[in-house]
């Protein structure tokens, strides 16, 4: 596999407040990677740095071989990065259909958008039933499905997911993670997943980076990370 996303010595800050310190990580083309860490470790900031969302960065961020640090967020989306933010970020006053079509807003191949609406219904059939329903009336699980489906409408090569299990019942989380596996398998779409539930993340991905106070302190395969005694104590309750 070749590297699709590379961070090389990335620092990030909000004004004078430094959050990331020399972060380096890689997501292979078609790979699934988890970014684990405690609250405040800098996981969400890492995703925001990749998308250049209201944050100052230093260091190199490369996507498909090209530097994207400093590139406008909308151009990053056009290059093939989709983002499912923490808290889902759905437009609650808009219908499910309008949310989906908004996800394709920056695309130039408008004639293919309708086919992609059908494509995401294949993964999330409940959204077809809710098509004209306001997003704010959906259940939490349905809103998360809509957030992922909306990101898929931009036809990304890389999907960034921030806490996809947050606030959801375990059975819904299992369904969503099963769908993420299917998307990765069927579309070879790379994913970088920020997830508090370490057990879920280790079962989903191919590689893991562990972030503590803005620094990558460990990386490896899920079995390697799970075998680390400090990870077991801090994240797996062993």
ZIGIHU-V607556 format. One record per backbone hydrogen bond with DSSP energy under -0.5 kcal/mol. CO is the residue of the C=O (numbers start at 1). NH is the residue of the N-H. If there is no record, write none. Layout:
CO&NH + CO&NH
This chain:
2&29 + 4&64 + 5&27 + 6&62 + 7&9 + 7&25 + 8&60 + 10&23 + 11&58 + 12&19 + 12&20 + 13&15 + 13&56 + 14&17 + 16&18 + 17&14 + 20&12 + 23&10 + 25&7 + 27&4 + 27&5 + 28&31 + 31&191 + 32&206 + 32&207 + 33&193 + 34&36 + 34&209 + 35&195 + 36&211 + 38&41 + 41&214 + 42&46 + 43&47 + 44&48 + 45&49 + 46&50 + 47&51 + 48&52 + 48&53 + 49&52 + 52&54 + 56&13 + 58&11 + 60&8 + 61&68 + 61&69 + 62&6 + 63&66 + 66&63 + 68&71 + 72&75 + 72&76 + 73&77 + 74&78 + 75&79 + 76&80 + 76&81 + 77&80 + 80&82 + 80&157 + 80&158 + 82&160 + 83&85 + 84&162 + 85&88 + 87&89 + 90&92 + 91&94 + 92&136 + 94&135 + 95&99 + 96&100 + 97&101 + 98&102 + 99&103 + 100&104 + 101&104 + 102&105 + 104&107 + 108&110 + 109&112 + 110&113 + 112&116 + 113&117 + 114&118 + 115&119 + 116&120 + 117&121 + 118&122 + 119&122 + 119&123 + 120&123 + 120&124 + 124&127 + 124&128 + 125&128 + 125&129 + 126&130 + 128&131 + 130&96 + 130&133 + 131&97 + 133&96 + 134&137 + 135&138 + 139&143 + 140&144 + 141&145 + 142&146 + 143&147 + 144&148 + 145&149 + 146&150 + 147&151 + 148&152 + 149&153 + 151&154 + 152&155 + 157&190 + 158&82 + 158&160 + 159&161 + 159&192 + 160&84 + 161&163 + 161&194 + 163&166 + 165&168 + 169&172 + 169&173 + 170&174 + 171&175 + 172&176 + 173&177 + 174&178 + 175&179 + 176&180 + 177&181 + 178&182 + 179&183 + 180&184 + 181&185 + 182&186 + 183&187 + 183&189 + 184&188 + 190&159 + 191&33 + 192&161 + 192&194 + 193&35 + 193&195 + 194&163 + 194&164 + 196&198 + 197&201 + 198&202 + 199&203 + 200&204 + 201&204 + 201&205 + 207&34 + 208&220 + 209&36 + 209&211 + 210&217 + 210&218 + 212&215 + 214&21 + 215&212 + 215&217 + 218&210 + 220&208 + 221&225 + 222&226 + 223&227 + 225&228 + 228&232 + 229&233 + 230&234 + 231&235 + 231&236 + 232&236 + 232&238
